[in-house]
Amino acid sequence: MTDAVAEAPPEAAKTSKMPLVLGLVAALLGGGGGFYAAFSGMILAPDSVEHEPGSVDAPDALPDVAFVSVDPMIVSLSPAAQGRHLRFRAQLEVPSKYASDVESVLPRVVDVLNGYLRALETRDIESASALTRLRAQMLRRVQIVTGPGRVNDLLIMEFVLN
């Protein structure tokens, strides 16, 4: 008689989870220690400048700029906007030596802004990033009209959609 003994496959040896746990603990301790060292200024701290108590550094001088006001505009939007209007008012930040030059071409600036705003649709204005995008577009058009280096920024004072 033959004994048929079914040999069971040898069970695989279970691997220990201890190295994984130790690695995780070491990573957490290292990360926490690195955060503390950077936060407390032990490492990567800027060079410290010593000041006498009570002495205050003089603030930097403000740039020599002037603001040229653009006349308020009420622009009717496209016919698909169902009679909606946009009320717009802005100021141009210009170097003070060019303020009179920019004021002399202000009618042309108003014309360019009016033409651009009239071409907009309601969905262009109502999006979340609309004001930033519109401001950049209008500034670029104003800089083309006034010439290079004459207008630094366009400040929107009022932008109301009725």
Buried (B, 14 or more C-beta within 10 A) or exposed (E): EEEEEEEEEEEEEEEEEEEEEEEEEEEEEEEEEEEEEEEEEEEEEEEEEEEEEEEEEEEEEEEEBBBBEBEEBEBEBEEEBEEBBBEBBBBBBBBEEBBEBBBEBBEEBBEBBBEBBEEBEBEBBEEEEBEEEBBEBBBEBBBEBBEEEBBBBBBBEEBEBE
